[in-house]
Amino acid sequence: MAVFHPPNANQPTLPFLFFLLSTMTVVNSLSPQPAECPLIPTTPLVTFLERVQETALKSFGQNNFDPKLYVDLSLKTNLSTTVDAFHKLKRNATGSVQVQDLKDFIKNYFQAAGDDLVHVEPADFEPEPAEFLPKVKNPVVRAWASEVHSLWKFLSRRVSGSVLDRPELHTLLPLPGSVIIPGSRFREVYYWDSYWVIRGLLASKMYESAKGMVNNLISLIDKYGYVLNGARAYYTNRSQPPLLSAMVHVIYSQTNDLNFVRKALPALLKEYHFWNSGTHKVIIQDNQGTNHTLSRYFAMWNKPRPESSTADRTHASNLTNNFEKQQFYRELASAAESGWDFSTRWMRNTSEFTSLATTSVLPVDLNIFILRMELDIASLAKVVGDKRTAESFLEASQARKHAINSVFWNEEEGQWLDYWISDGNNCEHFEVWQAANQNHNVFASNFVPIWIELFNSDAKLMEKVRKSFQNSGLLCAAGIATSLNKSGQQWDFPNGWAPLQHMIVEGLAKSGSSEAKSVAEDIVVRWIRTNYVAYKETGAMHEKYDVEKCGDYGGGGEYVPQTGFGWSNGVVLAFLEEFGWPEDVKIDCP
């Protein structure tokens, strides 16, 4: 990290802000820390809706029960009146309410989930944009791509006026502009989904919609200091994989909008501080005595997640004491912060869900995202003429690259491995690196570093990683599997997810190696085919796909498979824009 000097009147403001943030980090590290890790309290409305959720489960039963539905409800009247009416409902000995009584109560006192979002057609949507997917020559594929493009209209929403007028009646948070939602039960904007939605919007030539997505996320940083997992009151205690800088960078690369960059930079600096201080920060000392600063997921929460409160309590019911339960709840929320909720990647015992230890994992991909943040901020600061900030972040990126190679890289296996720290319960953490703490299980995230030019531009390294990837067992008939563990969790085998396909393909394709580019093109064909066939069979794009068989969508996890679907649409369009589809190549499964 560069040495910072107090600014004078002639210095630009961004270096001064970064100076302040860096100084805050130093002060925090030297000051006595509270014994308790930070917690962000939820709202009285969310707490009440959790009680409604629990009552609904008792009354309606587990069949087709979605706990998130109940914390997405909006009040028709004030909270105290609704609580009084809830208390007056007749209950039996088990606490359940007669089905019809509960249905009537919900109908009388709540707006339906999703009613506080209004469908709106994006102003920059064109049915046939100019220069749309010029490399797609096959008419069948082009027709389907146009249908996927049209889904932006279906998924576009804006927050209703009622949320702006009476925010206390809603768990939905007010946002300044329209959004693209993922789809189905995900009725609000989500953080890391938005990057791949934006990649699709750019392929669809919807530049203003893409900027609007970023502006919404910036508004969350302005209010909370970080981008929330999603735009709901029950998500304020955690973030998600930090890709805001990547969104800004890719939009600027296609629009050259300097004002957009100037508006975004202060927010990116705030977010950088969030991920590089406090509980997210971990220091590992290598065998040469060098200290490396890396980051982990660590939610500011130790209770059941409101959107899955009933399920979380059930999972924790066999734990023996309140401390164990609180720690388990933090691990659940931290796994949700990772975006990989859930996977054996976070479990010390892959057959025991309560062994989740997300805060004890230094994740390869999170640190790659933060490395990209450093590189993006350096690049963006340079284009607006802020040389000092650019130099500072370029230096920070070099330090993180060294840390990633020192802590995660495994020469023998030719991939980067997550690192287990000894005790993730500590709010601050320092330890000495040990080879035995690398996690040798294979996950698609082990190959995410190739997404970054610092790694994919190294020809010798890329050849080793390509061979390791091809021999890993992850590449299947319909794309890249998330892991090799068939656990029943949705971020495990045999599910494949659009973001992982995209990052690995981009890394392989940009490497300059003809062999790597051939592997990338093969993955693209497999992935597009499975998306197409599933769409033709079900009439929908899906959140995830079963990569064992072309045309099958994924399953597992704590909710039924979802359709829509934001990032799947975005990756298909981005792939078709970059790689195209020849006229003589069939799109159906082999």
Summary of the structure (lengths in Angstrom):
residues: 590
radius of gyration: 23.7
end to end distance: 52.2
largest distance: 72.4
contacts: 2036
relative contact order: 0.11
helix: 52%
strand: 10%
